[in-house]
Amino acid sequence: MAKIKEIFVSMRNVTPASWVRLIMLIASVIGVAVRLFGADFSAENEEIAKDAAALIVLAVSSAAAYWKNNSFTEAAQAADAILSALKRNK
């Protein structure tokens, strides 16, 4: 139970940008999954363009989510604080 509480405490300190990247990644994965399983929400018949657009959005959001340091754990947030302090003292 203490571990779960620790997780929720560290989640409060996650930056809004990290949450946005996570939400964009989840949304793009869901969008690609919907496209792959054949759901069509429009009357257009440009399947290749739609699939390519969905894959591009997935690739970009995945790259952004993994490129940036999201620091979801308390240990990662502490390491970020130390790194920031070291950069200021340079």
Phi and psi in radians as a Rosetta constraint file:
Dihedral C 1 N 2 CA 2 C 2 CIRCULARHARMONIC -1.138 0.35
Dihedral N 2 CA 2 C 2 N 3 CIRCULARHARMONIC -0.620 0.35
Dihedral C 2 N 3 CA 3 C 3 CIRCULARHARMONIC -1.137 0.35
Dihedral N 3 CA 3 C 3 N 4 CIRCULARHARMONIC -0.701 0.35
Dihedral C 3 N 4 CA 4 C 4 CIRCULARHARMONIC -1.142 0.35
Dihedral N 4 CA 4 C 4 N 5 CIRCULARHARMONIC -0.733 0.35
Dihedral C 4 N 5 CA 5 C 5 CIRCULARHARMONIC -1.098 0.35
Dihedral N 5 CA 5 C 5 N 6 CIRCULARHARMONIC -0.708 0.35
Dihedral C 5 N 6 CA 6 C 6 CIRCULARHARMONIC -1.083 0.35
Dihedral N 6 CA 6 C 6 N 7 CIRCULARHARMONIC -0.679 0.35
Dihedral C 6 N 7 CA 7 C 7 CIRCULARHARMONIC -1.112 0.35
Dihedral N 7 CA 7 C 7 N 8 CIRCULARHARMONIC -0.805 0.35
Dihedral C 7 N 8 CA 8 C 8 CIRCULARHARMONIC -1.155 0.35
Dihedral N 8 CA 8 C 8 N 9 CIRCULARHARMONIC -0.617 0.35
Dihedral C 8 N 9 CA 9 C 9 CIRCULARHARMONIC -1.149 0.35
Dihedral N 9 CA 9 C 9 N 10 CIRCULARHARMONIC -0.758 0.35
Dihedral C 9 N 10 CA 10 C 10 CIRCULARHARMONIC -1.224 0.35
Dihedral N 10 CA 10 C 10 N 11 CIRCULARHARMONIC -0.467 0.35
Dihedral C 10 N 11 CA 11 C 11 CIRCULARHARMONIC -1.178 0.35
Dihedral N 11 CA 11 C 11 N 12 CIRCULARHARMONIC -0.461 0.35
Dihedral C 11 N 12 CA 12 C 12 CIRCULARHARMONIC -1.165 0.35
Dihedral N 12 CA 12 C 12 N 13 CIRCULARHARMONIC -0.429 0.35
Dihedral C 12 N 13 CA 13 C 13 CIRCULARHARMONIC -1.644 0.35
Dihedral N 13 CA 13 C 13 N 14 CIRCULARHARMONIC 0.038 0.35
Dihedral C 13 N 14 CA 14 C 14 CIRCULARHARMONIC -1.284 0.35
Dihedral N 14 CA 14 C 14 N 15 CIRCULARHARMONIC 2.407 0.35
Dihedral C 14 N 15 CA 15 C 15 CIRCULARHARMONIC -1.223 0.35
Dihedral N 15 CA 15 C 15 N 16 CIRCULARHARMONIC 2.641 0.35
Dihedral C 15 N 16 CA 16 C 16 CIRCULARHARMONIC -1.034 0.35
Dihedral N 16 CA 16 C 16 N 17 CIRCULARHARMONIC -0.592 0.35
Dihedral C 16 N 17 CA 17 C 17 CIRCULARHARMONIC -1.095 0.35
Dihedral N 17 CA 17 C 17 N 18 CIRCULARHARMONIC -0.641 0.35
Dihedral C 17 N 18 CA 18 C 18 CIRCULARHARMONIC -1.137 0.35
Dihedral N 18 CA 18 C 18 N 19 CIRCULARHARMONIC -0.717 0.35
Dihedral C 18 N 19 CA 19 C 19 CIRCULARHARMONIC -1.126 0.35
Dihedral N 19 CA 19 C 19 N 20 CIRCULARHARMONIC -0.701 0.35
Dihedral C 19 N 20 CA 20 C 20 CIRCULARHARMONIC -1.102 0.35
Dihedral N 20 CA 20 C 20 N 21 CIRCULARHARMONIC -0.768 0.35
Dihedral C 20 N 21 CA 21 C 21 CIRCULARHARMONIC -1.088 0.35
Dihedral N 21 CA 21 C 21 N 22 CIRCULARHARMONIC -0.707 0.35
Dihedral C 21 N 22 CA 22 C 22 CIRCULARHARMONIC -1.136 0.35
Dihedral N 22 CA 22 C 22 N 23 CIRCULARHARMONIC -0.765 0.35
Dihedral C 22 N 23 CA 23 C 23 CIRCULARHARMONIC -1.124 0.35
Dihedral N 23 CA 23 C 23 N 24 CIRCULARHARMONIC -0.725 0.35
Dihedral C 23 N 24 CA 24 C 24 CIRCULARHARMONIC -1.118 0.35
Dihedral N 24 CA 24 C 24 N 25 CIRCULARHARMONIC -0.686 0.35
Dihedral C 24 N 25 CA 25 C 25 CIRCULARHARMONIC -1.121 0.35
Dihedral N 25 CA 25 C 25 N 26 CIRCULARHARMONIC -0.817 0.35
Dihedral C 25 N 26 CA 26 C 26 CIRCULARHARMONIC -1.094 0.35
Dihedral N 26 CA 26 C 26 N 27 CIRCULARHARMONIC -0.766 0.35
Dihedral C 26 N 27 CA 27 C 27 CIRCULARHARMONIC -1.105 0.35
Dihedral N 27 CA 27 C 27 N 28 CIRCULARHARMONIC -0.697 0.35
Dihedral C 27 N 28 CA 28 C 28 CIRCULARHARMONIC -1.249 0.35
Dihedral N 28 CA 28 C 28 N 29 CIRCULARHARMONIC -0.620 0.35
Dihedral C 28 N 29 CA 29 C 29 CIRCULARHARMONIC -1.133 0.35
Dihedral N 29 CA 29 C 29 N 30 CIRCULARHARMONIC -0.734 0.35
Dihedral C 29 N 30 CA 30 C 30 CIRCULARHARMONIC -1.106 0.35
Dihedral N 30 CA 30 C 30 N 31 CIRCULARHARMONIC -0.743 0.35
Dihedral C 30 N 31 CA 31 C 31 CIRCULARHARMONIC -1.063 0.35
Dihedral N 31 CA 31 C 31 N 32 CIRCULARHARMONIC -0.761 0.35
Dihedral C 31 N 32 CA 32 C 32 CIRCULARHARMONIC -1.175 0.35
Dihedral N 32 CA 32 C 32 N 33 CIRCULARHARMONIC -0.698 0.35
Dihedral C 32 N 33 CA 33 C 33 CIRCULARHARMONIC -1.072 0.35
Dihedral N 33 CA 33 C 33 N 34 CIRCULARHARMONIC -0.726 0.35
Dihedral C 33 N 34 CA 34 C 34 CIRCULARHARMONIC -1.088 0.35
Dihedral N 34 CA 34 C 34 N 35 CIRCULARHARMONIC -0.757 0.35
Dihedral C 34 N 35 CA 35 C 35 CIRCULARHARMONIC -1.142 0.35
Dihedral N 35 CA 35 C 35 N 36 CIRCULARHARMONIC -0.712 0.35
Dihedral C 35 N 36 CA 36 C 36 CIRCULARHARMONIC -1.177 0.35
Dihedral N 36 CA 36 C 36 N 37 CIRCULARHARMONIC -0.536 0.35
Dihedral C 36 N 37 CA 37 C 37 CIRCULARHARMONIC -1.591 0.35
Dihedral N 37 CA 37 C 37 N 38 CIRCULARHARMONIC 0.182 0.35
Dihedral C 37 N 38 CA 38 C 38 CIRCULARHARMONIC 1.565 0.35
Dihedral N 38 CA 38 C 38 N 39 CIRCULARHARMONIC 0.141 0.35
Dihedral C 38 N 39 CA 39 C 39 CIRCULARHARMONIC -1.258 0.35
Dihedral N 39 CA 39 C 39 N 40 CIRCULARHARMONIC 2.369 0.35
Dihedral C 39 N 40 CA 40 C 40 CIRCULARHARMONIC -2.254 0.35
Dihedral N 40 CA 40 C 40 N 41 CIRCULARHARMONIC 2.052 0.35
Dihedral C 40 N 41 CA 41 C 41 CIRCULARHARMONIC -1.759 0.35
Dihedral N 41 CA 41 C 41 N 42 CIRCULARHARMONIC 0.139 0.35
Dihedral C 41 N 42 CA 42 C 42 CIRCULARHARMONIC -2.367 0.35
Dihedral N 42 CA 42 C 42 N 43 CIRCULARHARMONIC 2.945 0.35
Dihedral C 42 N 43 CA 43 C 43 CIRCULARHARMONIC -1.556 0.35
Dihedral N 43 CA 43 C 43 N 44 CIRCULARHARMONIC -0.146 0.35
Dihedral C 43 N 44 CA 44 C 44 CIRCULARHARMONIC -1.239 0.35
Dihedral N 44 CA 44 C 44 N 45 CIRCULARHARMONIC 2.727 0.35
Dihedral C 44 N 45 CA 45 C 45 CIRCULARHARMONIC -2.092 0.35
Dihedral N 45 CA 45 C 45 N 46 CIRCULARHARMONIC 0.639 0.35
Dihedral C 45 N 46 CA 46 C 46 CIRCULARHARMONIC -1.771 0.35
Dihedral N 46 CA 46 C 46 N 47 CIRCULARHARMONIC 1.190 0.35
Dihedral C 46 N 47 CA 47 C 47 CIRCULARHARMONIC -1.073 0.35
Dihedral N 47 CA 47 C 47 N 48 CIRCULARHARMONIC -0.734 0.35
Dihedral C 47 N 48 CA 48 C 48 CIRCULARHARMONIC -1.136 0.35
Dihedral N 48 CA 48 C 48 N 49 CIRCULARHARMONIC -0.748 0.35
Dihedral C 48 N 49 CA 49 C 49 CIRCULARHARMONIC -1.133 0.35
Dihedral N 49 CA 49 C 49 N 50 CIRCULARHARMONIC -0.701 0.35
Dihedral C 49 N 50 CA 50 C 50 CIRCULARHARMONIC -1.144 0.35
Dihedral N 50 CA 50 C 50 N 51 CIRCULARHARMONIC -0.767 0.35
Dihedral C 50 N 51 CA 51 C 51 CIRCULARHARMONIC -1.127 0.35
Dihedral N 51 CA 51 C 51 N 52 CIRCULARHARMONIC -0.715 0.35
Dihedral C 51 N 52 CA 52 C 52 CIRCULARHARMONIC -1.124 0.35
Dihedral N 52 CA 52 C 52 N 53 CIRCULARHARMONIC -0.732 0.35
Dihedral C 52 N 53 CA 53 C 53 CIRCULARHARMONIC -1.113 0.35
Dihedral N 53 CA 53 C 53 N 54 CIRCULARHARMONIC -0.738 0.35
Dihedral C 53 N 54 CA 54 C 54 CIRCULARHARMONIC -1.105 0.35
Dihedral N 54 CA 54 C 54 N 55 CIRCULARHARMONIC -0.713 0.35
Dihedral C 54 N 55 CA 55 C 55 CIRCULARHARMONIC -1.205 0.35
Dihedral N 55 CA 55 C 55 N 56 CIRCULARHARMONIC -0.621 0.35
Dihedral C 55 N 56 CA 56 C 56 CIRCULARHARMONIC -1.157 0.35
Dihedral N 56 CA 56 C 56 N 57 CIRCULARHARMONIC -0.768 0.35
Dihedral C 56 N 57 CA 57 C 57 CIRCULARHARMONIC -1.081 0.35
Dihedral N 57 CA 57 C 57 N 58 CIRCULARHARMONIC -0.728 0.35
Dihedral C 57 N 58 CA 58 C 58 CIRCULARHARMONIC -1.088 0.35
Dihedral N 58 CA 58 C 58 N 59 CIRCULARHARMONIC -0.785 0.35
Dihedral C 58 N 59 CA 59 C 59 CIRCULARHARMONIC -1.120 0.35
Dihedral N 59 CA 59 C 59 N 60 CIRCULARHARMONIC -0.756 0.35
Dihedral C 59 N 60 CA 60 C 60 CIRCULARHARMONIC -1.179 0.35
Dihedral N 60 CA 60 C 60 N 61 CIRCULARHARMONIC -0.787 0.35
Dihedral C 60 N 61 CA 61 C 61 CIRCULARHARMONIC -1.193 0.35
Dihedral N 61 CA 61 C 61 N 62 CIRCULARHARMONIC -0.600 0.35
Dihedral C 61 N 62 CA 62 C 62 CIRCULARHARMONIC -1.154 0.35
Dihedral N 62 CA 62 C 62 N 63 CIRCULARHARMONIC -0.770 0.35
Dihedral C 62 N 63 CA 63 C 63 CIRCULARHARMONIC -1.096 0.35
Dihedral N 63 CA 63 C 63 N 64 CIRCULARHARMONIC -0.748 0.35
Dihedral C 63 N 64 CA 64 C 64 CIRCULARHARMONIC -1.131 0.35
Dihedral N 64 CA 64 C 64 N 65 CIRCULARHARMONIC -0.711 0.35
Dihedral C 64 N 65 CA 65 C 65 CIRCULARHARMONIC -1.170 0.35
Dihedral N 65 CA 65 C 65 N 66 CIRCULARHARMONIC -0.644 0.35
Dihedral C 65 N 66 CA 66 C 66 CIRCULARHARMONIC -1.531 0.35
Dihedral N 66 CA 66 C 66 N 67 CIRCULARHARMONIC -0.437 0.35
Dihedral C 66 N 67 CA 67 C 67 CIRCULARHARMONIC -1.245 0.35
Dihedral N 67 CA 67 C 67 N 68 CIRCULARHARMONIC -0.767 0.35
Dihedral C 67 N 68 CA 68 C 68 CIRCULARHARMONIC -1.367 0.35
Dihedral N 68 CA 68 C 68 N 69 CIRCULARHARMONIC 2.626 0.35
Dihedral C 68 N 69 CA 69 C 69 CIRCULARHARMONIC -1.476 0.35
Dihedral N 69 CA 69 C 69 N 70 CIRCULARHARMONIC 1.910 0.35
Dihedral C 69 N 70 CA 70 C 70 CIRCULARHARMONIC -1.489 0.35
Dihedral N 70 CA 70 C 70 N 71 CIRCULARHARMONIC -0.463 0.35
Dihedral C 70 N 71 CA 71 C 71 CIRCULARHARMONIC 0.850 0.35
Dihedral N 71 CA 71 C 71 N 72 CIRCULARHARMONIC 1.168 0.35
Dihedral C 71 N 72 CA 72 C 72 CIRCULARHARMONIC -1.471 0.35
Dihedral N 72 CA 72 C 72 N 73 CIRCULARHARMONIC -0.366 0.35
Dihedral C 72 N 73 CA 73 C 73 CIRCULARHARMONIC -1.687 0.35
Dihedral N 73 CA 73 C 73 N 74 CIRCULARHARMONIC 2.772 0.35
Dihedral C 73 N 74 CA 74 C 74 CIRCULARHARMONIC -1.112 0.35
Dihedral N 74 CA 74 C 74 N 75 CIRCULARHARMONIC -0.659 0.35
Dihedral C 74 N 75 CA 75 C 75 CIRCULARHARMONIC -1.117 0.35
Dihedral N 75 CA 75 C 75 N 76 CIRCULARHARMONIC -0.724 0.35
Dihedral C 75 N 76 CA 76 C 76 CIRCULARHARMONIC -1.170 0.35
Dihedral N 76 CA 76 C 76 N 77 CIRCULARHARMONIC -0.653 0.35
Dihedral C 76 N 77 CA 77 C 77 CIRCULARHARMONIC -1.168 0.35
Dihedral N 77 CA 77 C 77 N 78 CIRCULARHARMONIC -0.664 0.35
Dihedral C 77 N 78 CA 78 C 78 CIRCULARHARMONIC -1.154 0.35
Dihedral N 78 CA 78 C 78 N 79 CIRCULARHARMONIC -0.717 0.35
Dihedral C 78 N 79 CA 79 C 79 CIRCULARHARMONIC -1.109 0.35
Dihedral N 79 CA 79 C 79 N 80 CIRCULARHARMONIC -0.665 0.35
Dihedral C 79 N 80 CA 80 C 80 CIRCULARHARMONIC -1.086 0.35
Dihedral N 80 CA 80 C 80 N 81 CIRCULARHARMONIC -0.709 0.35
Dihedral C 80 N 81 CA 81 C 81 CIRCULARHARMONIC -1.122 0.35
Dihedral N 81 CA 81 C 81 N 82 CIRCULARHARMONIC -0.725 0.35
Dihedral C 81 N 82 CA 82 C 82 CIRCULARHARMONIC -1.137 0.35
Dihedral N 82 CA 82 C 82 N 83 CIRCULARHARMONIC -0.783 0.35
Dihedral C 82 N 83 CA 83 C 83 CIRCULARHARMONIC -1.073 0.35
Dihedral N 83 CA 83 C 83 N 84 CIRCULARHARMONIC -0.738 0.35
Dihedral C 83 N 84 CA 84 C 84 CIRCULARHARMONIC -1.095 0.35
Dihedral N 84 CA 84 C 84 N 85 CIRCULARHARMONIC -0.732 0.35
Dihedral C 84 N 85 CA 85 C 85 CIRCULARHARMONIC -1.126 0.35
Dihedral N 85 CA 85 C 85 N 86 CIRCULARHARMONIC -0.709 0.35
Dihedral C 85 N 86 CA 86 C 86 CIRCULARHARMONIC -1.128 0.35
Dihedral N 86 CA 86 C 86 N 87 CIRCULARHARMONIC -0.679 0.35
Dihedral C 86 N 87 CA 87 C 87 CIRCULARHARMONIC -1.161 0.35
Dihedral N 87 CA 87 C 87 N 88 CIRCULARHARMONIC -0.652 0.35
Dihedral C 87 N 88 CA 88 C 88 CIRCULARHARMONIC -1.157 0.35
Dihedral N 88 CA 88 C 88 N 89 CIRCULARHARMONIC -0.595 0.35
Dihedral C 88 N 89 CA 89 C 89 CIRCULARHARMONIC -1.462 0.35
Dihedral N 89 CA 89 C 89 N 90 CIRCULARHARMONIC -0.048 0.35
